[in-house]
């Protein structure tokens, strides 16, 4: 199977926002408790945070993290998580039918985020909460001193404000399952006023308004149109959420769901453009894809379990064990975000630890990288700079979700004098003879070639076998007359970095 691709130094897509490789963590299951925070664990520091998990997070070099939810935030009072720990109330979390001890609140999480090298993207409660709750939260977090809420923070041992610049205006407010669910017009007005209030505290704040929970919602895409009509001039991003699965065990159809995601992004982009034109607005609104991941292995089982249990504390929930097939898919999806980086500026993998996550951690035991950790890390490390247009010519296939799907999934970036290519051979059996013309460049050498290949699609990692699916050095690519040429084995993921002039 022969595939040709061309990129040209003058044909770029956009400057990639580093926040494209952000993450999300929510107070649910074991994401926080026995995930990042486990007093008494052998690796825990004096504050109770697991250092083994923290090291795996640091190695990802991700820029930002969305917190504290998720569905959890729509009935959460942030005030429950401040002040002396012994005085904090235990609450019932209606989203996940569990107990919340509030031992980790905004100040603990902010400290952990700083240790991890992450900016915070904070979500406010616009379900059971209101504009005043959001305004007070932002003042506690961001104001210097001399007011009730800023001085309260200082009395809690935090002298300097956190200066959080990114704020989510609620979560999935289109969903009937959401505490405080609202229709589009009602939510759009509330988001508009809340955004104006937050920006009144600090004009440099960026706000993220809720788009659809997925493109399968019955209110999509009318939700986006109505919400943006109510708040376009006062917000900076609209969120998209989407989760993916392969319940039919059809790998090619699964991989092609990235094509459907591209259509989703394109449709919402069109609504943004329409609204801007209708309002004669001067500001631009971009996309924040702030929840995405593979989620299907245990979804039905967990749905049933939630309905049956009796408000447990930090229960095992949504702990997907990812396989090699999932890693290939995540590589393709990250490529799609790079190709759409003119519209998608922020994206958050959901979630970071234990709950549908690239990192798993046993209570009292080890932490390890799941299979999807690797393409996520490679994209975060090397998918910076400018996104380059790549034109391909080669075999395609048709499936349920899309037609003319290329077997080669490819994205490219340029950062100073380095070009990085991310490539996935989606073909189940055929080796790909690849020829990439780097037009306008003089290519010096290959700096790095790492790949994921040769694994059974259902192969996984575990605490006992943490490196079962892990990268290896690539061997079958080389430079010839400013072309990248060689072989990509079937069902393989590659990251190739080249020095250019």
C-alpha positions as CSV (number, residue, x, y, z in Angstrom):
1,X,0.0,0.0,0.0
2,X,1.6,3.2,-1.2
3,X,0.7,6.6,0.3
4,X,2.1,10.0,-0.6
5,X,1.8,13.2,1.5
6,X,3.0,16.7,0.9
7,X,3.6,19.6,3.3
8,X,4.9,23.1,2.3
9,X,6.6,25.6,4.5
10,X,4.2,28.4,3.3
11,X,1.0,26.5,3.9
12,X,0.1,26.6,7.6
13,X,-3.1,26.2,9.5
14,X,-2.6,28.1,12.7
15,X,-0.4,28.7,15.7
16,X,-1.2,25.9,18.1
17,X,-2.4,27.1,21.5
18,X,-0.4,25.1,24.1
19,X,-3.7,24.6,26.0
20,X,-4.7,22.1,23.3
21,X,-3.1,19.5,25.5
22,X,-4.8,20.3,28.8
23,X,-6.6,17.9,31.1
24,X,-9.7,17.6,33.3
25,X,-10.2,16.2,36.8
26,X,-13.4,16.0,38.8
27,X,-14.5,15.1,42.3
28,X,-15.8,11.7,41.3
29,X,-14.8,8.1,41.9
30,X,-11.1,7.9,42.8
31,X,-9.9,10.8,40.7
32,X,-9.1,13.0,43.7
33,X,-9.2,10.7,46.7
34,X,-6.7,7.8,46.3
35,X,-5.9,9.2,42.9
36,X,-3.9,12.4,43.3
37,X,-4.5,12.6,47.1
38,X,-4.0,9.7,49.5
39,X,-2.6,10.5,53.0
40,X,-0.8,7.5,54.3
41,X,0.3,6.2,50.9
42,X,4.0,5.3,50.8
43,X,4.7,8.1,48.3
44,X,2.4,10.8,49.9
45,X,4.0,14.1,50.9
46,X,3.2,15.9,54.1
47,X,0.0,17.3,52.5
48,X,-1.2,13.9,51.5
49,X,-0.6,14.1,47.7
50,X,0.9,11.1,46.0
51,X,4.3,11.8,44.5
52,X,4.3,8.8,42.2
53,X,1.1,10.1,40.5
54,X,2.5,13.7,40.5
55,X,5.6,12.5,38.6
56,X,3.6,10.9,35.9
57,X,1.5,14.1,35.6
58,X,4.7,16.2,35.3
59,X,6.1,14.0,32.6
60,X,3.1,14.8,30.4
61,X,4.1,18.5,30.4
62,X,0.4,19.5,30.0
63,X,-0.3,23.2,30.5
64,X,-3.7,23.4,32.3
65,X,-6.3,21.5,34.1
66,X,-10.1,21.9,34.4
67,X,-11.5,21.6,37.9
68,X,-13.7,20.6,39.9
69,X,-16.2,19.3,37.4
70,X,-18.0,18.0,35.4
71,X,-21.4,17.0,36.6
72,X,-20.1,17.3,40.2
73,X,-19.9,21.1,39.9
74,X,-23.6,21.6,39.3
75,X,-24.5,21.0,42.9
76,X,-21.1,21.9,44.5
77,X,-20.6,24.8,47.0
78,X,-17.0,25.8,46.8
79,X,-17.2,27.2,50.3
80,X,-17.4,23.7,51.7
81,X,-13.8,23.1,50.7
82,X,-12.1,26.0,52.4
83,X,-11.0,26.7,56.0
84,X,-9.8,24.1,58.6
85,X,-10.2,20.6,57.3
86,X,-11.8,19.4,60.5
87,X,-14.6,21.9,60.1
88,X,-15.5,21.0,56.6
89,X,-18.9,19.3,56.0
90,X,-19.4,15.9,54.4
91,X,-21.9,16.3,51.6
92,X,-23.9,14.0,49.4
93,X,-22.8,14.4,45.7
94,X,-26.0,14.1,43.7
95,X,-24.1,13.6,40.4
96,X,-22.4,10.4,41.3
97,X,-24.4,9.3,44.4
98,X,-21.4,9.3,46.7
99,X,-20.1,11.2,49.7
100,X,-17.8,14.2,49.3
101,X,-15.5,14.8,52.3
102,X,-14.3,18.1,51.1
103,X,-10.8,17.3,52.3
104,X,-9.5,18.7,49.0
105,X,-10.8,22.1,48.1
106,X,-9.6,25.0,46.0
107,X,-6.6,25.8,48.1
108,X,-5.3,22.2,48.2
109,X,-5.9,21.7,44.5
110,X,-4.2,25.0,43.6
111,X,-1.1,23.9,45.6
112,X,-1.1,20.5,43.8
113,X,-1.5,22.2,40.4
114,X,1.4,24.5,41.1
115,X,3.5,21.4,42.0
116,X,2.4,19.8,38.7
117,X,3.2,22.9,36.7
118,X,-0.4,23.4,35.7
119,X,-2.6,26.4,35.3
120,X,-6.1,26.0,36.6
121,X,-9.3,26.2,34.5
122,X,-12.0,26.7,37.2
123,X,-15.7,25.8,36.7
124,X,-18.4,27.7,38.5
125,X,-21.7,26.2,39.6
126,X,-24.5,27.5,37.3
127,X,-26.8,24.6,38.1
128,X,-27.9,25.0,41.7
129,X,-25.6,28.0,42.0
130,X,-25.9,31.5,40.6
131,X,-24.0,34.6,39.5
132,X,-23.3,35.7,43.0
133,X,-21.7,32.4,43.9
134,X,-19.5,32.6,40.9
135,X,-18.5,36.2,41.6
136,X,-17.6,35.4,45.2
137,X,-15.6,32.3,44.1
138,X,-13.6,34.5,41.6
139,X,-13.0,37.2,44.3
140,X,-11.7,34.6,46.8
141,X,-9.4,33.1,44.1
142,X,-8.2,36.2,42.3
143,X,-8.5,39.4,44.3
144,X,-5.4,40.6,46.2
145,X,-6.6,41.8,49.6
146,X,-8.8,44.3,51.4
147,X,-12.2,42.6,50.7
148,X,-14.2,40.0,52.6
149,X,-13.4,37.1,50.3
150,X,-9.8,38.0,49.5
151,X,-9.0,38.5,53.2
152,X,-10.8,35.2,54.0
153,X,-8.4,33.4,51.6
154,X,-5.5,35.1,53.3
155,X,-6.7,34.0,56.7
156,X,-6.6,30.5,55.2
157,X,-2.9,30.8,54.7
158,X,-2.8,31.9,51.0
159,X,-1.4,35.5,50.8
160,X,-1.2,35.8,47.0
161,X,-4.1,35.4,44.6
162,X,-4.1,32.6,42.1
163,X,-4.9,34.8,39.1
164,X,-6.9,32.2,37.4
165,X,-7.6,33.4,33.9
166,X,-9.9,30.6,32.5
167,X,-13.4,30.1,33.9
168,X,-16.1,27.6,32.7
169,X,-19.6,28.9,33.0
170,X,-21.2,25.7,34.4
171,X,-21.1,22.2,32.9
172,X,-23.3,20.5,30.3
173,X,-26.3,22.6,31.0
174,X,-28.1,21.2,28.0
175,X,-28.2,17.8,29.7
176,X,-31.5,16.8,31.5
177,X,-29.3,14.8,33.9
178,X,-27.6,18.0,35.1
179,X,-28.5,19.4,38.5
180,X,-30.2,22.7,37.6
181,X,-30.6,21.9,33.9
182,X,-31.7,24.9,31.9
183,X,-33.0,25.5,28.4
184,X,-30.7,27.3,25.9
185,X,-32.2,30.8,26.3
186,X,-32.3,30.6,30.1
187,X,-28.7,29.4,30.3
188,X,-27.4,31.8,27.7
189,X,-28.7,34.8,29.6
190,X,-27.2,33.5,32.9
191,X,-23.9,32.8,31.2
192,X,-23.9,36.3,29.7
193,X,-24.4,38.0,33.0
194,X,-22.0,35.8,34.8
195,X,-19.3,36.3,32.3
196,X,-19.8,40.1,32.5
197,X,-19.5,39.9,36.3
198,X,-16.3,37.8,36.2
199,X,-14.7,40.1,33.6
200,X,-15.8,43.1,35.8
201,X,-13.4,41.7,38.4
202,X,-10.6,41.2,35.9
203,X,-11.0,42.1,32.2
204,X,-8.2,39.7,31.2
205,X,-10.3,36.7,32.3
206,X,-11.4,34.3,29.6
207,X,-14.8,32.6,29.9
208,X,-16.0,29.3,28.4
209,X,-19.7,28.9,27.8
210,X,-21.4,25.5,27.6
211,X,-22.0,24.0,24.2
212,X,-23.7,20.7,23.6
213,X,-22.8,17.6,25.7
214,X,-22.3,15.8,22.4
215,X,-23.3,16.1,18.8
216,X,-25.9,13.3,19.5
217,X,-28.0,15.5,21.8
218,X,-31.5,16.2,20.4
219,X,-31.0,19.9,21.0
220,X,-27.7,20.0,19.0
221,X,-26.9,22.3,17.1
222,X,-29.8,24.6,18.0
223,X,-28.4,24.8,21.5
224,X,-25.2,26.4,20.3
225,X,-27.1,28.9,18.1
226,X,-29.4,30.1,21.0
227,X,-26.7,30.2,23.6
228,X,-24.3,32.2,21.5
229,X,-27.1,34.5,20.4
230,X,-27.5,35.4,24.1
231,X,-23.9,35.8,25.1
232,X,-21.6,36.0,22.1
233,X,-20.0,39.4,22.7
234,X,-19.1,38.6,26.3
235,X,-17.5,35.1,26.1
236,X,-14.3,33.8,24.6
237,X,-14.9,30.0,24.0
238,X,-17.8,27.6,23.6
239,X,-17.2,24.0,24.9
240,X,-17.6,20.8,23.1
241,X,-17.8,17.4,24.7
242,X,-17.6,13.9,23.1
243,X,-16.8,10.4,24.3
244,X,-16.0,7.5,22.0
245,X,-16.3,3.7,22.0
246,X,-16.1,0.6,20.0
247,X,-18.9,-1.6,21.4
248,X,-19.4,-3.1,17.9
249,X,-15.7,-4.3,17.9
250,X,-15.2,-2.7,14.5
251,X,-11.7,-1.1,14.6
252,X,-11.9,0.7,11.3
253,X,-15.3,2.2,12.2
254,X,-13.9,3.2,15.6
255,X,-10.8,4.9,14.1
256,X,-13.0,6.8,11.6
257,X,-14.9,8.5,14.5
258,X,-12.3,11.2,14.3
259,X,-13.7,12.2,10.9
260,X,-17.1,12.6,12.6
261,X,-15.4,14.8,15.2
262,X,-14.1,17.0,12.5
263,X,-17.6,17.5,11.2
264,X,-18.7,18.4,14.7
265,X,-16.0,21.0,15.1
266,X,-16.8,22.4,11.6
267,X,-20.5,22.7,12.3
268,X,-20.0,24.6,15.6
269,X,-17.4,26.8,13.9
270,X,-20.1,27.7,11.3
271,X,-22.5,28.6,14.0
272,X,-19.9,30.8,15.6
273,X,-19.3,32.5,12.3
274,X,-23.0,33.0,11.7
275,X,-23.5,34.5,15.1
276,X,-20.6,36.9,14.7
277,X,-22.0,38.1,11.3
278,X,-25.5,38.4,12.7
279,X,-24.4,40.6,15.6
280,X,-21.8,42.5,13.6
281,X,-19.4,41.6,16.4
282,X,-15.7,42.4,16.5
283,X,-14.6,39.7,18.9
284,X,-13.8,36.1,18.0
285,X,-15.1,33.0,19.9
286,X,-13.1,29.8,19.7
287,X,-13.8,26.2,20.7
288,X,-12.7,24.6,24.0
289,X,-13.1,20.8,23.6
290,X,-13.0,20.4,27.3
291,X,-14.1,16.8,27.7
292,X,-12.9,14.0,25.3
293,X,-11.8,10.4,25.7
294,X,-12.6,6.8,25.0
295,X,-15.4,5.7,27.4
296,X,-17.3,2.4,26.8
297,X,-15.5,-0.6,28.4
298,X,-17.3,-0.3,31.7
299,X,-20.0,2.3,31.0
300,X,-23.1,0.0,31.3
301,X,-21.7,-1.7,34.3
302,X,-21.0,1.6,36.1
303,X,-24.4,3.0,35.2
304,X,-26.0,0.1,37.0
305,X,-23.7,0.3,39.9
306,X,-24.4,3.9,40.6
307,X,-28.1,3.3,40.9
308,X,-27.6,0.5,43.4
309,X,-24.9,1.7,45.8
310,X,-25.6,3.6,49.1
311,X,-23.6,6.8,48.9
312,X,-20.0,5.4,49.2
313,X,-16.9,7.6,49.8
314,X,-14.5,7.7,46.8
315,X,-15.9,4.6,45.1
316,X,-14.3,2.8,42.2
317,X,-16.0,4.4,39.2
318,X,-15.4,4.7,35.4
319,X,-12.0,3.1,35.8
320,X,-11.5,2.1,32.2
321,X,-8.6,-0.2,31.3
322,X,-7.4,1.1,28.0
323,X,-6.0,-1.1,25.3
324,X,-3.7,-0.7,22.3
325,X,-6.6,0.0,20.0
326,X,-7.7,2.9,22.2
327,X,-4.1,4.3,22.0
328,X,-4.3,4.3,18.2
329,X,-7.6,6.1,18.3
330,X,-6.4,8.7,20.8
331,X,-3.4,9.4,18.4
332,X,-5.8,9.9,15.6
333,X,-8.1,12.2,17.6
334,X,-5.1,14.4,18.8
335,X,-4.2,14.7,15.1
336,X,-7.6,16.0,14.4
337,X,-7.3,18.6,17.1
338,X,-4.0,19.7,15.5
339,X,-5.6,19.9,12.0
340,X,-8.4,22.0,13.5
341,X,-6.2,24.2,15.7
342,X,-7.4,27.3,13.9
343,X,-10.7,26.8,15.8
344,X,-10.0,24.5,18.7
345,X,-7.7,26.4,21.1
346,X,-8.2,24.4,24.3
347,X,-8.9,20.7,24.8
348,X,-9.0,18.7,28.0
349,X,-8.6,14.9,28.2
350,X,-11.3,13.6,30.5
351,X,-10.0,12.7,33.0
352,X,-6.4,12.7,34.3
353,X,-6.2,10.0,37.0
354,X,-8.2,6.8,37.5
355,X,-11.5,8.0,36.1
356,X,-11.4,7.4,32.3
357,X,-7.8,8.4,32.5
358,X,-4.3,8.0,31.1
359,X,-2.9,7.4,34.6
360,X,-4.1,4.7,37.0
361,X,-3.3,4.4,40.7
362,X,-4.1,1.6,43.0
363,X,-5.1,2.5,46.6
364,X,-2.0,1.9,48.7
365,X,-0.3,0.5,45.6
366,X,1.5,1.5,42.4
367,X,0.6,4.1,39.7
368,X,1.2,3.4,36.0
369,X,0.7,4.8,32.5
370,X,-2.2,3.4,30.5
371,X,-1.8,2.8,26.8
372,X,-3.4,6.1,25.9
373,X,-0.8,8.0,28.0
374,X,1.8,7.6,25.2
375,X,0.1,9.4,22.2
376,X,-1.1,12.1,24.7
377,X,2.4,12.7,26.0
378,X,4.0,12.8,22.5
379,X,1.4,15.3,21.3
380,X,1.9,17.4,24.4
381,X,5.7,17.3,24.2
382,X,6.1,17.8,20.4
383,X,2.8,19.1,19.0
384,X,3.6,22.8,19.6
385,X,4.3,25.7,17.3
386,X,2.5,25.9,14.0
387,X,0.1,23.4,12.6
388,X,1.0,22.6,8.9
389,X,-1.3,21.6,6.1
390,X,-0.7,18.1,4.9
391,X,-2.2,16.8,1.6
392,X,-2.3,13.0,1.2
393,X,-3.0,10.6,-1.7
394,X,-3.6,7.0,-1.0
395,X,-6.1,4.2,-0.3
396,X,-9.3,4.9,1.7
397,X,-12.2,3.0,3.1
398,X,-15.9,3.4,3.8
399,X,-17.6,2.6,7.1
400,X,-20.7,3.4,9.1
401,X,-19.6,6.8,10.4
402,X,-17.7,8.1,7.3
403,X,-16.8,7.5,3.7
404,X,-13.4,7.9,2.0
405,X,-11.5,7.6,5.3
406,X,-7.7,7.6,4.6
407,X,-5.8,4.6,6.0
408,X,-3.1,7.2,6.9
409,X,-4.0,9.6,9.6
410,X,-1.4,12.3,9.7
411,X,-0.8,15.7,11.3
412,X,2.4,17.9,11.2
413,X,3.7,20.8,13.2
414,X,6.7,23.1,13.0
415,X,8.5,24.6,16.0
416,X,11.4,26.8,15.0
417,X,13.8,24.5,13.0
418,X,12.0,21.2,13.8
419,X,9.1,19.5,12.0
420,X,7.2,16.9,13.8
421,X,4.9,14.4,12.0
422,X,2.3,12.3,13.9
423,X,1.2,9.4,11.7
424,X,-1.1,6.4,12.2
425,X,-1.4,3.5,9.8
426,X,-5.0,2.4,10.4
427,X,-4.9,-0.5,8.1
428,X,-5.4,-3.8,10.0
429,X,-3.0,-6.0,7.8
430,X,-1.0,-4.0,5.3
431,X,2.3,-2.2,5.7
432,X,2.3,1.3,4.3
433,X,5.0,2.5,2.0
434,X,5.1,6.2,3.0
435,X,6.6,9.1,1.0
436,X,6.3,12.6,2.5
437,X,7.5,15.5,0.5
438,X,8.7,18.4,2.7
439,X,8.5,21.1,0.1
440,X,10.5,24.3,0.8
441,X,12.6,22.7,3.5
442,X,16.1,21.3,3.5
443,X,15.9,18.3,5.9
444,X,19.1,17.6,7.9
445,X,18.2,14.5,9.8
446,X,15.7,12.6,11.8
447,X,16.0,13.7,15.5
448,X,13.5,11.3,16.9
449,X,11.3,8.4,15.8
450,X,9.2,6.6,18.4
451,X,6.4,4.2,17.6
452,X,3.7,2.1,19.1
453,X,3.4,-1.1,17.1
454,X,3.3,-4.9,17.1
455,X,0.7,-5.3,19.9
456,X,-2.5,-7.1,20.0
457,X,-5.3,-4.6,19.7
458,X,-6.7,-5.7,23.1
459,X,-3.3,-5.5,24.9
460,X,-3.3,-3.4,28.1
461,X,-1.1,-2.2,30.8
462,X,-1.5,-2.8,34.6
463,X,0.2,-2.2,37.9
464,X,1.9,-5.6,37.4
465,X,2.8,-5.0,33.7
466,X,3.1,-1.2,33.4
467,X,5.2,-1.4,30.2
468,X,3.3,-4.0,28.3
469,X,2.3,-1.4,25.7
470,X,5.0,1.2,25.5
471,X,7.0,3.1,22.8
472,X,10.0,1.7,21.0
473,X,12.5,3.2,18.6
474,X,11.3,3.3,15.0
475,X,13.5,1.6,12.4
476,X,12.0,1.9,9.0
477,X,12.0,5.6,8.0
478,X,14.8,7.8,6.5
479,X,15.4,11.0,4.7
480,X,16.0,11.0,0.9
481,X,16.1,14.2,-1.1
482,X,14.1,16.1,1.4
483,X,11.5,13.4,1.5
484,X,10.6,11.3,4.5
485,X,10.4,7.7,3.1
486,X,9.9,4.3,4.6
487,X,7.4,1.8,6.1
488,X,4.7,2.1,8.6
489,X,3.6,-1.3,9.9
490,X,-0.1,-2.1,10.1
491,X,-1.9,-0.7,13.1
492,X,0.9,1.5,14.3
493,X,1.4,5.0,15.7
494,X,4.5,7.1,15.0
495,X,6.0,10.4,16.0
496,X,8.9,11.6,13.8
497,X,10.9,14.8,14.5
498,X,13.2,16.2,11.8
499,X,15.7,19.0,11.8
500,X,15.1,21.4,8.9
501,X,16.4,24.5,7.3
